[in-house]
């Protein structure tokens, strides 16, 4: 029991992603390099933070501290809504494919196909379509089931990101943290070490170091040393029986099939939405170097005196209706829109290509100055601060990743930022990955999110084969004017089933962000997008300022 407690307190701290990308960025993503620590998947505690906050910072605290990382989490019982959604929505949609297969096989085996009338033949053609599509879908799943593609990355950026993810967070809201703070050895019972082990235990990994090069070994040794210092305990070498790794880009892709009918309905819905936007609001659809978008520019808008253009990744009819005096740009992302017929459905734009396309499109629209007209970054900052150029960015959920990419590449082109349920903030802690992909569903809303979004082929491919944790992580220092509530707004919901909103709020608070956070204790993921809600009203009011 003592050895188990030692293991539990010291080995649940390592993030799967940081280690995967240290090797990953060099093209050495081999299965025996995949993990350095152990994690009991599902053992997450969030309700003990009040106790933790009352503990002193003394390195000499011993048994007086409650190690929340050692308290197991018991999965709640499944609610009635889970079974209702499962029986009346998921099962009927899921069973469409086996029913189609059974119908086709029975018709061909018995020869009844020659006895069908027109209705029977139509059903048979539809069933044949589902059968052939299921084979195509299976081949697509197989095509993404292998190792993820190697992507070029800045090794220094990845090392810096790893260090930042293990930076000490102050438990005192009055003392902002620092990304440059040295990582020092903590005592195992230090409240900061306990808190670190608790918030990092969503990740687990176990690595063999026999075939690593000297440079790779040095990188892993350095990373491992940082983790042990930050956790306050030493990671043991022996594995623990029954522990499963949560290896996001390495694990088998979790995809549930969908019938052809579903994707045709999505395609039809998108076509009708497009037609409605064009006829009702006069939007224009276009494509810039492979980036599809739609834009609405009022004829009376003045690029110097008018309100700044708004760039957003999610559609709200309220934006088109209440912001008729400002330009709106909506970049489209077919890889997470269940548009399986799109040629780039399984090849999402990486960070570099996406940011280059967006800034090129903004320059073509005349919303930001051309880079070749500016001598240096100081000149760019001077022009954007004049408020006669630059854009306002509004993102939700996955869109916060793209928002983060753009802020890292062109921070001075964004004069104001609004983040709604931002999964990019604190994504290094593992809550988003665990909740969205690995955590067993217990409620109807969880099941709807998992089946209709999380396990859809395009979404699964994007998150489980093209996820780059360093690029996707949004740090406090990456957000211009993060402490200015007029320039930056973060909207969070306390009942968010995907991200840990309390952790995000605390991370921002420890870095001096206070008035720029709107926190709804009863808000769910996506709820601020619904009209007639406090979160929705807060966003609309904030957007009207400039």
PADO-376260 format. One record per residue (C-alpha): x, y, z; residue in three letters; residue number from 0. Coordinates in Angstrom, 3 decimals. Example, Ala and Ser with C-alpha at 12.3 -4.5 7.8 and 13.67 -1.06 7.14 Angstrom:
2
R        u        v        w resn resi
R   12.300   -4.500    7.800  ALA    0
R   13.670   -1.060    7.140  SER    1
END
This chain:
546
R        u        v        w resn resi
R    0.000    0.000    0.000  UNK    0
R    2.853    2.338    0.769  UNK    1
R    4.432    1.729   -2.629  UNK    2
R    1.052    2.219   -4.316  UNK    3
R    0.559    5.548   -2.555  UNK    4
R    4.060    6.597   -3.547  UNK    5
R    3.320    5.670   -7.127  UNK    6
R   -0.076    7.358   -7.109  UNK    7
R    1.250   10.605   -5.670  UNK    8
R    4.270   10.819   -7.932  UNK    9
R    3.462    9.272  -11.273  UNK   10
R    0.142   10.760  -12.246  UNK   11
R    1.702   14.089  -13.008  UNK   12
R    3.177   13.751  -16.470  UNK   13
R    1.227   15.020  -19.431  UNK   14
R    1.033   12.580  -22.282  UNK   15
R    1.152   15.305  -24.830  UNK   16
R    4.325   17.156  -23.824  UNK   17
R    6.380   13.973  -24.030  UNK   18
R    4.791   12.840  -27.259  UNK   19
R    5.656   16.071  -28.963  UNK   20
R    9.233   16.231  -27.744  UNK   21
R    9.810   13.122  -29.837  UNK   22
R    6.977   13.834  -32.215  UNK   23
R    8.428   17.052  -33.563  UNK   24
R   11.611   15.195  -34.541  UNK   25
R    9.829   12.360  -36.319  UNK   26
R   10.650    9.709  -33.709  UNK   27
R    7.161    8.864  -32.523  UNK   28
R    7.783    5.227  -31.568  UNK   29
R    5.594    3.212  -29.272  UNK   30
R    8.373    2.458  -26.787  UNK   31
R    9.009    6.182  -26.271  UNK   32
R    5.435    7.016  -25.506  UNK   33
R    5.271    7.637  -21.784  UNK   34
R    7.338    8.489  -18.757  UNK   35
R    4.751    8.457  -15.976  UNK   36
R    1.706    6.443  -14.952  UNK   37
R   -1.889    7.589  -14.695  UNK   38
R   -5.048    6.041  -13.281  UNK   39
R   -7.485    7.124  -15.954  UNK   40
R  -10.657    8.684  -14.633  UNK   41
R   -9.384    9.523  -11.149  UNK   42
R  -10.062   13.238  -11.122  UNK   43
R  -11.011   15.419   -8.193  UNK   44
R  -12.344   18.946   -8.415  UNK   45
R  -14.318   19.333   -5.214  UNK   46
R  -11.361   19.429   -2.828  UNK   47
R   -9.928   22.747   -3.986  UNK   48
R  -11.525   24.707   -1.168  UNK   49
R   -9.620   22.529    1.308  UNK   50
R   -6.461   22.961   -0.723  UNK   51
R   -6.758   26.735   -0.781  UNK   52
R   -6.767   26.876    3.027  UNK   53
R   -3.468   25.043    3.344  UNK   54
R   -0.239   26.991    3.973  UNK   55
R    2.646   27.147    1.496  UNK   56
R    5.211   25.855    3.936  UNK   57
R    7.599   23.217    2.606  UNK   58
R    7.510   21.596    6.054  UNK   59
R    3.847   20.619    5.978  UNK   60
R    3.523   16.868    6.395  UNK   61
R    0.438   14.850    7.148  UNK   62
R   -1.641   17.938    7.815  UNK   63
R   -2.199   18.382    4.071  UNK   64
R   -4.840   16.460    2.198  UNK   65
R   -3.351   15.027   -1.002  UNK   66
R   -6.301   15.306   -3.379  UNK   67
R   -4.283   13.411   -5.983  UNK   68
R   -4.710   10.270   -3.860  UNK   69
R   -8.480   10.529   -3.502  UNK   70
R  -10.130    8.257   -6.085  UNK   71
R  -12.999    9.572   -8.140  UNK   72
R  -16.076    7.382   -8.293  UNK   73
R  -17.851    7.705  -11.615  UNK   74
R  -21.440    8.916  -11.067  UNK   75
R  -24.266    6.543  -11.883  UNK   76
R  -25.798    6.961  -15.308  UNK   77
R  -28.841    9.176  -15.309  UNK   78
R  -32.209    8.433  -16.891  UNK   79
R  -31.418   10.939  -19.643  UNK   80
R  -28.460    8.790  -20.708  UNK   81
R  -30.682    5.759  -21.282  UNK   82
R  -33.371    7.842  -22.981  UNK   83
R  -30.904    9.337  -25.459  UNK   84
R  -29.229    5.975  -25.962  UNK   85
R  -32.465    4.077  -26.676  UNK   86
R  -34.401    6.627  -28.705  UNK   87
R  -31.697    8.571  -30.570  UNK   88
R  -28.334    6.817  -30.666  UNK   89
R  -29.533    3.237  -31.195  UNK   90
R  -31.940    4.075  -34.069  UNK   91
R  -29.275    6.067  -35.905  UNK   92
R  -26.511    3.575  -35.216  UNK   93
R  -28.634    0.588  -36.266  UNK   94
R  -29.423    2.042  -39.707  UNK   95
R  -26.279    0.484  -41.181  UNK   96
R  -26.687   -3.085  -39.835  UNK   97
R  -30.362   -2.964  -40.859  UNK   98
R  -29.342   -1.920  -44.376  UNK   99
R  -26.806   -4.745  -44.571  UNK  100
R  -29.354   -7.274  -43.334  UNK  101
R  -31.969   -6.065  -45.816  UNK  102
R  -29.596   -6.233  -48.799  UNK  103
R  -28.211   -9.658  -47.874  UNK  104
R  -31.688  -11.078  -47.268  UNK  105
R  -33.039   -9.665  -50.549  UNK  106
R  -30.156  -11.065  -52.576  UNK  107
R  -30.014  -14.424  -50.776  UNK  108
R  -33.715  -15.161  -51.089  UNK  109
R  -34.154  -13.590  -54.529  UNK  110
R  -36.935  -11.327  -53.266  UNK  111
R  -35.282   -8.427  -55.032  UNK  112
R  -37.004   -9.529  -58.265  UNK  113
R  -40.393   -9.416  -56.556  UNK  114
R  -40.119   -5.859  -55.218  UNK  115
R  -42.427   -3.138  -56.445  UNK  116
R  -41.319    0.436  -56.950  UNK  117
R  -41.311    1.180  -53.226  UNK  118
R  -39.313   -1.966  -52.487  UNK  119
R  -36.785   -1.115  -55.168  UNK  120
R  -36.369    2.386  -53.771  UNK  121
R  -35.733    0.934  -50.326  UNK  122
R  -33.254   -1.505  -51.840  UNK  123
R  -31.363    1.275  -53.655  UNK  124
R  -31.219    3.295  -50.433  UNK  125
R  -29.971    0.253  -48.535  UNK  126
R  -27.328   -0.434  -51.209  UNK  127
R  -26.212    3.184  -50.843  UNK  128
R  -25.846    2.749  -47.075  UNK  129
R  -23.907   -0.499  -47.531  UNK  130
R  -21.471    0.996  -50.026  UNK  131
R  -21.055    4.134  -47.918  UNK  132
R  -20.351    2.054  -44.807  UNK  133
R  -17.524    0.328  -46.682  UNK  134
R  -16.169    3.718  -47.760  UNK  135
R  -16.474    5.037  -44.202  UNK  136
R  -14.619    1.991  -42.882  UNK  137
R  -11.780    2.594  -45.346  UNK  138
R  -11.571    6.224  -44.247  UNK  139
R  -11.358    5.152  -40.612  UNK  140
R   -8.609    2.706  -41.494  UNK  141
R   -6.728    5.434  -43.350  UNK  142
R   -6.443    7.563  -40.201  UNK  143
R   -5.835    4.704  -37.771  UNK  144
R   -2.076    4.670  -38.214  UNK  145
R    0.517    6.903  -36.584  UNK  146
R   -0.111   10.637  -36.906  UNK  147
R    1.781   12.567  -39.559  UNK  148
R    5.062   14.091  -38.487  UNK  149
R    4.864   17.856  -38.443  UNK  150
R    7.715   20.313  -38.424  UNK  151
R    7.926   22.154  -35.158  UNK  152
R   10.128   24.569  -33.311  UNK  153
R   11.913   22.500  -30.696  UNK  154
R   12.694   25.544  -28.565  UNK  155
R    9.007   26.486  -28.573  UNK  156
R    8.042   22.985  -27.499  UNK  157
R   10.590   22.919  -24.699  UNK  158
R    9.417   26.341  -23.529  UNK  159
R    5.798   25.185  -23.669  UNK  160
R    6.642   22.139  -21.605  UNK  161
R    8.320   24.270  -18.947  UNK  162
R    5.400   26.696  -18.900  UNK  163
R    2.897   23.887  -18.393  UNK  164
R    4.686   23.002  -15.140  UNK  165
R    5.044   26.566  -13.929  UNK  166
R    3.941   27.124  -10.344  UNK  167
R    0.555   28.745  -10.018  UNK  168
R    0.184   31.024   -7.066  UNK  169
R   -2.558   30.040   -4.652  UNK  170
R   -2.802   33.708   -3.794  UNK  171
R   -4.896   35.574   -6.354  UNK  172
R   -3.087   38.791   -5.495  UNK  173
R    0.245   37.417   -6.729  UNK  174
R    0.249   36.825  -10.494  UNK  175
R    2.396   33.942  -11.690  UNK  176
R    5.284   34.218  -14.097  UNK  177
R    6.131   31.937  -17.032  UNK  178
R    9.812   32.604  -16.410  UNK  179
R    9.690   31.486  -12.782  UNK  180
R   12.346   28.875  -12.043  UNK  181
R   11.097   25.371  -11.315  UNK  182
R   12.325   24.431   -7.861  UNK  183
R   12.086   21.193   -5.952  UNK  184
R    8.870   21.082   -3.913  UNK  185
R    8.153   18.965   -0.891  UNK  186
R    5.703   16.122   -1.502  UNK  187
R    3.211   17.646    0.955  UNK  188
R    3.530   21.208   -0.299  UNK  189
R    0.018   22.346   -1.304  UNK  190
R    1.384   23.522   -4.644  UNK  191
R    2.823   20.072   -5.353  UNK  192
R   -0.436   18.416   -4.297  UNK  193
R   -2.421   20.736   -6.521  UNK  194
R   -0.055   20.101   -9.420  UNK  195
R   -0.389   16.329   -9.107  UNK  196
R   -4.157   16.603   -8.973  UNK  197
R   -4.537   18.827  -12.031  UNK  198
R   -2.045   16.826  -14.110  UNK  199
R   -3.343   13.376  -13.399  UNK  200
R   -5.598   13.316  -16.451  UNK  201
R   -2.507   12.269  -18.371  UNK  202
R   -0.566    8.995  -18.170  UNK  203
R    2.401    7.621  -20.018  UNK  204
R    5.124    4.956  -19.805  UNK  205
R    8.367    5.210  -21.836  UNK  206
R   11.282    2.970  -22.580  UNK  207
R   14.528    4.870  -23.016  UNK  208
R   16.778    2.111  -24.406  UNK  209
R   16.857    3.246  -28.038  UNK  210
R   16.804    7.005  -27.548  UNK  211
R   19.627    9.103  -28.902  UNK  212
R   21.749   11.063  -26.445  UNK  213
R   19.946   14.270  -27.395  UNK  214
R   16.519   12.717  -26.981  UNK  215
R   17.516   11.169  -23.655  UNK  216
R   18.768   14.539  -22.437  UNK  217
R   15.477   16.185  -23.390  UNK  218
R   13.416   13.551  -21.603  UNK  219
R   15.680   13.599  -18.549  UNK  220
R   15.308   17.362  -18.344  UNK  221
R   11.534   17.136  -18.704  UNK  222
R   11.319   14.332  -16.153  UNK  223
R   13.425   16.337  -13.702  UNK  224
R   11.071   19.305  -14.041  UNK  225
R    8.053   17.107  -13.364  UNK  226
R    9.588   15.476  -10.297  UNK  227
R   10.572   18.855   -8.874  UNK  228
R    7.126   20.251   -9.490  UNK  229
R    5.353   17.160   -8.123  UNK  230
R    7.546   16.952   -5.054  UNK  231
R    8.094   13.206   -5.522  UNK  232
R   10.209   10.821   -7.544  UNK  233
R    8.641    8.816  -10.350  UNK  234
R    9.278    5.079   -9.854  UNK  235
R   10.558    2.883  -12.657  UNK  236
R    8.280   -0.128  -12.248  UNK  237
R    4.899   -0.101  -14.027  UNK  238
R    1.622   -0.594  -12.231  UNK  239
R   -0.744   -3.342  -13.343  UNK  240
R   -4.019   -2.210  -14.901  UNK  241
R   -2.990    1.359  -15.699  UNK  242
R   -3.978    2.450  -19.199  UNK  243
R   -2.293    5.309  -21.052  UNK  244
R   -4.225    8.252  -22.444  UNK  245
R   -2.195    8.827  -25.594  UNK  246
R   -4.299   11.195  -27.634  UNK  247
R   -2.502   11.016  -30.983  UNK  248
R   -1.339    7.427  -30.546  UNK  249
R   -4.356    5.541  -29.220  UNK  250
R   -6.757    3.877  -31.608  UNK  251
R   -9.044    6.450  -33.184  UNK  252
R  -12.431    6.384  -31.483  UNK  253
R  -14.988    6.670  -34.308  UNK  254
R  -18.628    5.573  -34.422  UNK  255
R  -20.209    4.993  -37.801  UNK  256
R  -22.999    7.118  -39.184  UNK  257
R  -25.331    6.344  -42.067  UNK  258
R  -25.089    8.079  -45.420  UNK  259
R  -28.503    9.549  -44.678  UNK  260
R  -27.052   11.516  -41.766  UNK  261
R  -24.346   13.132  -43.863  UNK  262
R  -26.843   13.900  -46.625  UNK  263
R  -29.049   15.629  -44.066  UNK  264
R  -26.061   17.677  -42.877  UNK  265
R  -25.212   18.554  -46.482  UNK  266
R  -28.798   19.606  -47.146  UNK  267
R  -28.932   21.652  -43.967  UNK  268
R  -25.725   23.455  -44.898  UNK  269
R  -27.075   24.217  -48.386  UNK  270
R  -30.289   25.686  -46.977  UNK  271
R  -28.346   27.731  -44.418  UNK  272
R  -26.086   29.067  -47.157  UNK  273
R  -29.083   30.009  -49.318  UNK  274
R  -30.756   31.740  -46.354  UNK  275
R  -27.624   33.749  -45.511  UNK  276
R  -27.210   34.921  -49.089  UNK  277
R  -30.838   35.916  -49.595  UNK  278
R  -31.559   37.321  -46.124  UNK  279
R  -28.301   39.022  -45.163  UNK  280
R  -26.442   39.453  -48.437  UNK  281
R  -23.366   37.509  -47.339  UNK  282
R  -20.770   36.448  -49.881  UNK  283
R  -19.112   33.039  -49.912  UNK  284
R  -15.553   32.732  -51.134  UNK  285
R  -12.278   30.828  -50.968  UNK  286
R   -8.804   32.240  -50.344  UNK  287
R   -5.900   29.850  -51.000  UNK  288
R   -8.001   26.918  -49.824  UNK  289
R   -9.598   28.703  -46.860  UNK  290
R  -13.354   28.854  -47.396  UNK  291
R  -15.295   31.640  -45.723  UNK  292
R  -18.317   33.868  -45.923  UNK  293
R  -18.251   37.597  -45.363  UNK  294
R  -20.732   40.436  -45.032  UNK  295
R  -19.489   43.998  -45.578  UNK  296
R  -22.055   46.818  -45.206  UNK  297
R  -22.014   49.201  -48.136  UNK  298
R  -21.888   52.243  -45.854  UNK  299
R  -18.963   50.980  -43.757  UNK  300
R  -15.895   53.224  -43.624  UNK  301
R  -12.570   51.475  -43.026  UNK  302
R  -11.179   54.466  -41.079  UNK  303
R  -14.125   55.716  -39.036  UNK  304
R  -16.287   52.609  -38.973  UNK  305
R  -16.457   49.951  -36.296  UNK  306
R  -13.737   47.345  -36.459  UNK  307
R  -14.501   44.154  -38.425  UNK  308
R  -15.450   41.053  -36.469  UNK  309
R  -13.846   37.668  -37.190  UNK  310
R  -15.561   34.684  -35.587  UNK  311
R  -15.553   30.916  -35.985  UNK  312
R  -19.167   30.218  -34.997  UNK  313
R  -22.416   31.377  -36.494  UNK  314
R  -24.878   33.508  -34.566  UNK  315
R  -27.783   35.099  -36.372  UNK  316
R  -27.700   37.793  -33.677  UNK  317
R  -24.331   38.958  -35.004  UNK  318
R  -25.716   39.515  -38.493  UNK  319
R  -28.828   41.196  -37.153  UNK  320
R  -27.407   43.402  -34.391  UNK  321
R  -24.079   44.227  -36.044  UNK  322
R  -25.337   45.334  -39.427  UNK  323
R  -22.992   48.339  -39.372  UNK  324
R  -19.733   46.391  -39.203  UNK  325
R  -18.084   43.767  -41.449  UNK  326
R  -18.281   40.132  -40.347  UNK  327
R  -15.978   37.322  -41.456  UNK  328
R  -16.656   33.627  -40.778  UNK  329
R  -13.793   31.266  -41.742  UNK  330
R  -15.225   27.795  -42.415  UNK  331
R  -13.714   24.570  -41.080  UNK  332
R  -15.088   21.567  -43.024  UNK  333
R  -12.971   19.070  -41.079  UNK  334
R  -15.062   19.637  -37.932  UNK  335
R  -18.361   20.423  -39.703  UNK  336
R  -19.260   16.811  -40.616  UNK  337
R  -18.888   17.707  -44.304  UNK  338
R  -17.589   14.313  -45.363  UNK  339
R  -17.908   15.172  -49.052  UNK  340
R  -15.411   18.039  -48.792  UNK  341
R  -11.974   17.339  -50.352  UNK  342
R  -10.174   18.541  -47.186  UNK  343
R  -12.410   16.678  -44.759  UNK  344
R   -9.512   14.589  -43.419  UNK  345
R   -6.723   17.107  -44.034  UNK  346
R   -7.299   20.047  -41.684  UNK  347
R   -5.234   23.163  -42.182  UNK  348
R   -2.219   23.223  -39.869  UNK  349
R   -1.304   26.255  -37.829  UNK  350
R    1.037   27.891  -40.332  UNK  351
R   -1.229   27.502  -43.332  UNK  352
R   -4.316   28.652  -41.452  UNK  353
R   -2.760   31.817  -40.023  UNK  354
R   -1.170   32.684  -43.377  UNK  355
R   -4.515   32.320  -45.139  UNK  356
R   -6.384   34.380  -42.544  UNK  357
R   -3.912   37.256  -42.539  UNK  358
R   -3.764   37.192  -46.335  UNK  359
R   -7.546   37.328  -46.528  UNK  360
R   -7.696   40.197  -44.016  UNK  361
R   -5.131   42.116  -46.051  UNK  362
R   -7.057   41.470  -49.258  UNK  363
R  -10.190   42.830  -47.572  UNK  364
R   -8.229   45.882  -46.417  UNK  365
R   -8.864   45.272  -42.723  UNK  366
R   -5.203   45.039  -41.702  UNK  367
R   -2.128   46.709  -43.257  UNK  368
R    0.030   44.696  -45.684  UNK  369
R    3.124   43.401  -43.932  UNK  370
R    5.441   44.587  -46.689  UNK  371
R    4.380   48.185  -46.010  UNK  372
R    5.547   48.036  -42.410  UNK  373
R    9.186   48.361  -41.465  UNK  374
R    9.048   46.484  -38.165  UNK  375
R    6.847   45.219  -35.381  UNK  376
R    6.847   48.623  -33.644  UNK  377
R    5.320   50.234  -36.713  UNK  378
R    2.703   47.478  -36.902  UNK  379
R    1.823   47.975  -33.247  UNK  380
R    1.571   51.740  -33.726  UNK  381
R   -0.853   51.384  -36.609  UNK  382
R   -3.083   48.834  -34.918  UNK  383
R   -3.226   50.850  -31.696  UNK  384
R   -4.704   53.708  -33.681  UNK  385
R   -7.906   51.573  -33.899  UNK  386
R   -8.218   52.457  -37.603  UNK  387
R   -6.951   49.006  -38.485  UNK  388
R   -7.056   45.532  -36.989  UNK  389
R   -9.957   43.224  -36.166  UNK  390
R  -12.024   41.967  -33.246  UNK  391
R  -11.844   38.186  -32.820  UNK  392
R  -14.594   36.095  -31.250  UNK  393
R  -14.094   32.353  -30.761  UNK  394
R  -15.879   29.461  -29.128  UNK  395
R  -14.617   26.031  -28.061  UNK  396
R  -12.424   24.533  -30.840  UNK  397
R  -12.244   27.946  -32.497  UNK  398
R  -10.100   29.146  -29.596  UNK  399
R   -7.280   27.012  -31.055  UNK  400
R   -7.346   28.995  -34.303  UNK  401
R   -7.712   32.175  -32.242  UNK  402
R   -4.586   31.181  -30.312  UNK  403
R   -2.655   30.483  -33.520  UNK  404
R   -3.438   33.922  -34.877  UNK  405
R   -2.579   35.727  -31.641  UNK  406
R    0.787   33.973  -31.500  UNK  407
R    1.621   34.906  -35.098  UNK  408
R    0.017   38.348  -35.462  UNK  409
R   -0.917   39.671  -31.998  UNK  410
R   -0.984   43.330  -33.065  UNK  411
R   -3.597   42.702  -35.736  UNK  412
R   -6.200   41.810  -33.089  UNK  413
R   -7.426   44.869  -31.223  UNK  414
R   -9.931   42.984  -29.053  UNK  415
R  -10.482   39.301  -28.193  UNK  416
R  -13.476   37.428  -26.814  UNK  417
R  -13.149   33.785  -25.793  UNK  418
R  -16.283   31.733  -25.114  UNK  419
R  -15.678   28.345  -23.455  UNK  420
R  -12.008   28.472  -24.564  UNK  421
R  -10.607   24.936  -24.619  UNK  422
R   -7.213   26.356  -25.643  UNK  423
R   -6.636   27.809  -22.162  UNK  424
R   -5.266   25.187  -19.747  UNK  425
R   -5.578   22.459  -22.394  UNK  426
R   -2.175   21.224  -21.176  UNK  427
R   -3.856   20.060  -17.981  UNK  428
R   -5.775   17.314  -19.756  UNK  429
R   -9.375   18.070  -18.755  UNK  430
R  -10.516   18.744  -22.305  UNK  431
R   -8.886   15.599  -23.651  UNK  432
R  -10.160   13.415  -20.825  UNK  433
R  -13.709   14.754  -20.773  UNK  434
R  -14.252   14.908  -24.520  UNK  435
R  -12.610   11.643  -25.592  UNK  436
R  -11.854    9.265  -22.710  UNK  437
R  -14.342    9.865  -19.923  UNK  438
R  -17.299    7.412  -19.866  UNK  439
R  -20.632    9.098  -20.535  UNK  440
R  -23.085    9.279  -17.645  UNK  441
R  -25.700   11.808  -18.795  UNK  442
R  -27.752   12.354  -21.902  UNK  443
R  -25.868   15.534  -22.795  UNK  444
R  -22.558   13.685  -22.443  UNK  445
R  -23.778   10.968  -24.792  UNK  446
R  -25.074   13.450  -27.353  UNK  447
R  -21.755   15.289  -27.326  UNK  448
R  -19.732   12.077  -27.562  UNK  449
R  -21.735   10.353  -30.300  UNK  450
R  -22.693   13.272  -32.522  UNK  451
R  -19.481   15.283  -32.133  UNK  452
R  -16.568   13.580  -30.381  UNK  453
R  -16.660   10.271  -32.283  UNK  454
R  -17.555   11.733  -35.678  UNK  455
R  -14.889   10.854  -38.251  UNK  456
R  -13.721   14.386  -39.069  UNK  457
R  -13.678   15.568  -35.453  UNK  458
R  -11.895   12.411  -34.268  UNK  459
R   -9.300   12.746  -37.022  UNK  460
R   -8.691   16.398  -36.165  UNK  461
R   -8.311   15.867  -32.421  UNK  462
R   -6.764   12.403  -32.318  UNK  463
R   -4.387   12.633  -35.287  UNK  464
R   -3.698   16.346  -35.830  UNK  465
R   -3.575   17.743  -32.302  UNK  466
R   -0.468   19.783  -31.498  UNK  467
R   -0.567   20.717  -27.836  UNK  468
R    2.094   23.449  -28.053  UNK  469
R    0.376   25.221  -30.946  UNK  470
R   -3.068   24.810  -29.407  UNK  471
R   -2.173   25.960  -25.900  UNK  472
R   -3.066   29.581  -25.235  UNK  473
R   -1.017   31.180  -22.490  UNK  474
R   -1.777   34.377  -20.646  UNK  475
R    1.234   36.073  -22.239  UNK  476
R   -0.094   35.286  -25.745  UNK  477
R   -3.187   37.457  -25.292  UNK  478
R   -2.641   41.176  -25.952  UNK  479
R   -4.090   43.376  -23.204  UNK  480
R   -5.295   40.318  -21.302  UNK  481
R   -5.851   42.319  -18.103  UNK  482
R   -7.908   45.005  -19.836  UNK  483
R  -11.628   44.046  -19.681  UNK  484
R  -12.374   46.385  -22.583  UNK  485
R   -9.904   44.518  -24.792  UNK  486
R  -10.274   40.925  -23.565  UNK  487
R  -13.323   38.985  -22.381  UNK  488
R  -13.393   35.326  -21.297  UNK  489
R  -16.827   33.697  -20.835  UNK  490
R  -16.965   30.489  -18.771  UNK  491
R  -19.619   28.130  -17.441  UNK  492
R  -19.241   26.305  -14.144  UNK  493
R  -21.054   23.224  -15.476  UNK  494
R  -18.991   22.934  -18.638  UNK  495
R  -18.688   19.219  -19.471  UNK  496
R  -15.587   19.635  -21.645  UNK  497
R  -13.201   22.088  -19.999  UNK  498
R  -12.599   22.696  -16.317  UNK  499
R  -13.910   26.258  -16.114  UNK  500
R  -12.837   26.705  -12.515  UNK  501
R   -9.256   25.822  -13.411  UNK  502
R   -9.301   28.262  -16.348  UNK  503
R  -10.669   31.028  -14.133  UNK  504
R   -8.044   30.362  -11.509  UNK  505
R   -5.222   30.316  -14.072  UNK  506
R   -6.299   33.693  -15.431  UNK  507
R   -6.889   35.124  -11.962  UNK  508
R   -3.394   34.198  -10.796  UNK  509
R   -2.085   36.206  -13.743  UNK  510
R   -3.998   39.336  -12.829  UNK  511
R   -7.147   38.874  -14.946  UNK  512
R  -10.245   39.726  -12.919  UNK  513
R  -12.817   42.039  -14.515  UNK  514
R  -12.390   40.448  -17.937  UNK  515
R  -13.852   37.104  -16.792  UNK  516
R  -17.562   36.339  -16.900  UNK  517
R  -18.265   33.169  -14.928  UNK  518
R  -21.710   31.594  -14.786  UNK  519
R  -21.711   28.878  -12.073  UNK  520
R  -24.636   27.109  -13.757  UNK  521
R  -23.531   27.656  -17.360  UNK  522
R  -22.974   24.666  -19.643  UNK  523
R  -20.695   24.375  -22.666  UNK  524
R  -22.146   26.456  -25.490  UNK  525
R  -24.886   27.981  -23.338  UNK  526
R  -23.604   31.575  -23.822  UNK  527
R  -24.392   31.186  -27.521  UNK  528
R  -28.091   30.784  -26.764  UNK  529
R  -30.105   33.984  -26.919  UNK  530
R  -31.852   35.382  -23.837  UNK  531
R  -29.093   34.237  -21.510  UNK  532
R  -26.832   36.307  -19.263  UNK  533
R  -23.699   35.020  -20.942  UNK  534
R  -25.105   35.812  -24.374  UNK  535
R  -26.094   39.317  -23.270  UNK  536
R  -22.613   39.882  -21.828  UNK  537
R  -20.997   38.972  -25.129  UNK  538
R  -23.346   41.189  -27.153  UNK  539
R  -22.822   44.121  -24.782  UNK  540
R  -19.039   43.718  -24.929  UNK  541
R  -19.075   43.609  -28.741  UNK  542
R  -21.069   46.821  -28.975  UNK  543
R  -18.315   48.821  -27.267  UNK  544
R  -16.158   49.039  -30.404  UNK  545
END
